[in-house]
Amino acid sequence: MNSLWSNYNENVKSKPDKVIFKEATSGKEIKFKELEIESEKVADYIEANSVKFGKYVGVSSSKKINSVVTMIGVMKTGRAYIPIDDRMPPERKAYILSQCDNSYCSYDEAMSVDVPHVERNIEAIGMDESAYIIYTSGSTGTPKGVEISYSSVINTVLSVNDNFSVDSNDVLINLAPFDFDLSVYDIINALMIGSKLVITQDGRDIELIREMLINEKITVWNSVPMVMEMLITYLQFKYPNEEIPSMKNIFLSGDKTYVKLAHKMKKVFPNTEVVSMGGATECAIWSNYFKFSELVTEEEIIPYGYALDNQTLMVLDENLQKCEPGEEGEIIIGGQGVAKGYYKDLEKTNRSFVNTDEFGRVYKTGDKGVLTEHGYINFLGRFDRQRKVRGYRIELEEIENALEDITGLRCAVGIVNDSIVAKVVNESKIKIKDIESKLKTKLPHYMCPSKIDFVDSIPVTKNGKVDYKLIFCNEE
């Protein structure tokens, strides 16, 4: 039996009039009984037009209740949803849609067409079936789709809820975009346990976020550290002595969480547990955690931490053998959270997901780490050129490929002070504004360089590879 849908059905029966989703900007709300009716209508529409819908269905990831209804309707048919940002560059959007054979469900269309209702047993949807696919940056120039099963995502949600006492009385605020996997916890959690979710349309509207925290008595926060940093800075400036006592848990992930930020948070949210979460999209949102309250050593950054329930977090050497405490190696994740793989990309899947005799099937994160004498893991950076910028995971090679498609020349991209900087040899005399304009048709906004410099040449190492240290060493 699928525990997500059995719990959802029970919530529909026992809490039909409970508001489950609310839009912060418009104030629009939807109750369980209304959610059931609308999501069933979406599911009926898809099944009545099954010829045009495949196993994987694209949906709008705009921050609206309608988007959530569509995602739920897709899943109710046994299909997996693929969130697609309406503002996504045309080429990227076309690529993702082509991956799912242009199977796309529009909420408005589904609601406007009358089709026969079909009785379906959603509780019988297999736990090994795929629930969703989320696309992340890819090093070869095209995004890669991470395919996650019900068993993996449900395990993460239940583990977090059990460890941090999240229940139906909690009120969560959704800050992450729906095509960013932090949002998956927000949505699946609401369906499973019936906790209310307040959806913010703009994560930069800090005053509105503050109002929601107070007026809705938000108890659980889930975002990248940057959004919390923005809120704390704003409150210190405009409401320096304000405390928000309702907050119970703050989950921060997707980037480093600094200890000094945690201290600031405790002043605003005196009753909260600050938790640094970690993991990968490839392992169903999160795989590890560390409570700020349990920090016993002097640290600048909250540690990567310990594994969540039914997951394994290890530091292994190149032979996939355990490293000794203090010995640097690669962070490897195993257990129930591991994804099915990269959709329609067996080569990448086989490179990153491997079967081991000792640990079972594991995901090689590419992260450097070290097991401490205290038993938790610290993150030390990357083995490759994948980086995090404002919480988004970025493959610098994808930006370079996009630039070289435009200029036809070798380029180099690096991170300087948390901003993306590109160095371009400009023999073709293309104007910067034209490069920027073309990049916007290829890359999402968070991957577009904030600065493009024209240079005479791109220095290389003795092996003929780009010498990134030489290019960017004077700017960091």
C-alpha positions, -999 to 999 in steps of 0.1 A, spaced: 0 0 0 13 35 -9 15 53 24 13 87 8 -20 81 -8 -35 61 22 -27 90 45 -40 115 19 -73 96 16 -76 95 54 -70 133 56 -97 139 29 -122 119 50 -113 131 85 -103 168 77 -124 177 46 -127 214 57 -91 219 67 -72 244 46 -42 226 33 -27 252 9 -28 290 9 -12 315 -15 5 342 5 1 370 -21 -35 364 -32 -48 348 0 -64 321 -21 -70 289 -1 -80 253 -8 -94 227 16 -88 190 15 -123 183 0 -117 209 -27 -82 196 -34 -97 161 -39 -123 173 -64 -99 194 -85 -70 169 -85 -95 141 -95 -106 163 -124 -70 167 -136 -65 129 -133 -97 122 -152 -86 146 -180 -52 129 -183 -68 94 -184 -94 105 -209 -65 118 -231 -40 90 -224 -29 90 -260 -12 124 -256 1 118 -220 31 95 -214 45 81 -182 61 114 -173 41 147 -175 53 182 -175 34 207 -154 38 244 -147 59 251 -116 45 286 -111 40 293 -74 2 288 -73 -22 263 -58 -32 254 -94 3 240 -100 1 219 -69 -33 205 -79 -20 196 -113 11 178 -98 -12 158 -75 -36 150 -104 -7 137 -125 5 114 -96 -30 101 -90 -28 85 -125 4 66 -116 24 90 -137 53 112 -125 53 150 -127 81 171 -141 79 207 -128 88 232 -156 93 269 -148 72 291 -171 100 316 -172 125 290 -183 146 299 -214 129 285 -246 157 262 -255 159 246 -221 121 243 -218 119 227 -252 147 202 -243 129 191 -211 96 188 -229 112 167 -256 125 144 -228 89 136 -218 77 134 -254 60 168 -251 36 154 -225 23 185 -207 -8 191 -186 -23 225 -182 -45 231 -152 -68 255 -171 -73 231 -199 -80 202 -175 -106 223 -156 -123 235 -188 -130 201 -203 -158 178 -192 -147 141 -191 -161 110 -174 -150 104 -139 -129 73 -134 -127 54 -101 -91 48 -92 -73 31 -63 -44 55 -57 -33 35 -27 -23 7 -50 3 28 -68 35 10 -63 61 24 -39 87 17 -65 69 38 -91 83 72 -99 67 102 -82 86 130 -99 116 141 -120 135 173 -113 160 186 -137 193 200 -125 223 215 -142 244 192 -164 281 193 -171 276 183 -208 256 214 -216 221 200 -211 202 196 -178 198 161 -163 165 147 -149 167 130 -115 140 103 -112 127 97 -77 104 69 -65 76 71 -39 96 49 -14 126 73 -15 107 106 -10 83 92 15 112 79 36 128 113 36 96 131 46 88 106 74 124 106 87 124 144 90 90 145 106 99 118 131 132 134 140 118 169 144 82 162 156 65 178 125 28 169 126 -7 180 114 -7 210 138 23 226 121 21 254 96 49 255 70 59 283 47 70 273 12 99 294 -1 116 272 -27 105 272 -64 84 241 -73 112 230 -97 137 230 -68 134 198 -47 131 215 -13 95 222 -23 89 185 -26 91 181 11 67 210 16 40 195 -7 43 158 1 44 165 38 12 185 36 -6 157 17 6 130 41 1 145 75 -22 174 68 -1 203 80 -10 236 63 14 250 37 16 287 29 30 293 -6 50 324 -12 51 336 -48 82 357 -44 110 347 -20 124 382 -22 93 399 -7 107 399 28 80 420 43 53 397 31 73 367 44 75 384 78 38 391 78 31 354 70 54 342 98 35 363 123 -1 362 109 -1 325 100 20 315 131 44 296 109 61 268 128 84 252 101 107 270 78 125 253 48 149 272 25 184 279 14 205 299 39 205 330 17 167 336 21 170 334 59 200 357 57 179 382 38 151 380 64 175 384 94 192 414 78 159 430 71 145 424 106 177 437 122 173 469 102 136 475 104 124 455 134 156 452 156 139 439 187 113 417 172 109 381 183 87 355 165 80 328 190 58 304 169 87 290 149 96 255 160 120 242 133 142 260 107 156 237 80 184 252 60 200 234 31 215 238 -4 245 257 8 267 263 38 249 274 70 272 297 90 272 295 128 270 333 131 237 332 111 224 305 135 231 327 165 213 356 149 183 333 141 180 322 177 176 359 188 146 363 164 132 328 168 139 319 205 119 287 205 133 271 173 156 242 165 180 254 138 189 224 116 214 223 88 202 197 62 222 182 34 222 156 6 215 157 -31 186 159 -55 197 124 -64 189 111 -29 153 125 -24 159 160 -10 180 153 21 201 125 34 217 141 65 213 167 92 230 185 121 212 203 149 228 236 158 219 230 195 242 199 195 273 218 183 301 212 208 331 224 190 342 258 177 330 258 141 325 285 114 300 264 95 275 240 109 287 204 101 273 183 73 262 159 100 246 125 104 225 103 81 187 104 82 167 72 89 172 44 65 200 62 47 238 58 49 263 87 48 299 76 43 333 89 34 350 64 10 382 63 -9 386 58 -47 382 21 -42 349 26 -23 365 16 10 358 35 42 382 63 51 395 66 86 384 96 107 403 126 96 411 111 62 396 130 32 375 111 7 343 113 -13 309 116 4 288 86 -7 251 82 0 233 49 2 200 35 15 164 41 7 167 77 -6 189 69 -36 172 79 -69 164 55 -98 189 75 -118 191 101 -145 161 99 -168 170 87 -203 207 89 -196 221 54 -188 257 65 -191 255 93 -165 234 70 -143 260 42 -144 288 67 -137 272 82 -106 251 53 -92 270 21 -85 264 -12 -69 287 -23 -41 289 -56 -22 292 -39 12 269 -9 10 244 -19 -18 235 7 -44 250 41 -37 253 75 -51 287 91 -56 281 127 -48 314 142 -60 316 160 -27 348 160 -6 343 151 30 359 139 62 345 118 90 353 136 123 363 119 156 328 130 169 311 107 143 297 133 120 308 143 85 322 177 74 318 189 38 351 201 22 341 211 -13 339 194 -47 361 171 -68 347 186 -100 335 220 -111 299 218 -97 292 247 -75 263 262 -54 253 298 -60 224 312 -39 214 276 -32 212 266 -68 234 237 -80 253 248 -111 277 229 -134 301 256 -147 307 235 -178 271 240 -188 276 278 -188 309 275 -207 292 253 -234 264 279 -238 290 307 -242 310 287 -267 279 280 -287 275 318 -290 310 329 -295 326 299 -311 357 304 -289 371 290 -257 356 305 -225 362 301 -188 337 304 -160 343 307 -123 328 318 -90 340 350 -75 325 362 -42 294 340 -48 289 355 -83 293 338 -117 321 354 -138 329 346 -174 361 352 -193 356 353 -231 381 356 -259 362 380 -282 378 378 -316 344 379 -333 338 413 -316 304 403 -302 290 429 -278 285 419 -242 248 428 -243 243 405 -273 260 376 -254 239 383 -224 207 384 -245 215 351 -262 225 334 -229 190 342 -215 175 320 -242 197 291 -232 202 293 -194 179 299 -164 184 333 -147 205 319 -118 231 305 -143 236 336 -163 270 353 -154 267 385 -134 299 397 -151 315 389 -185 351 400 -192 368 400 -226 403 386 -225 431 381 -250 435 344 -242 426 316 -219 457 302 -201 461 265 -199 480 240 -178 508 218 -191 482 192 -198 463 216 -221 434 221 -196 421 255 -187 440 269 -158 412 282 -136 434 290 -106 455 313 -127 425 330 -143 405 337 -112 431 337 -84 435 375 -83 397 381 -80 387 358 -51 
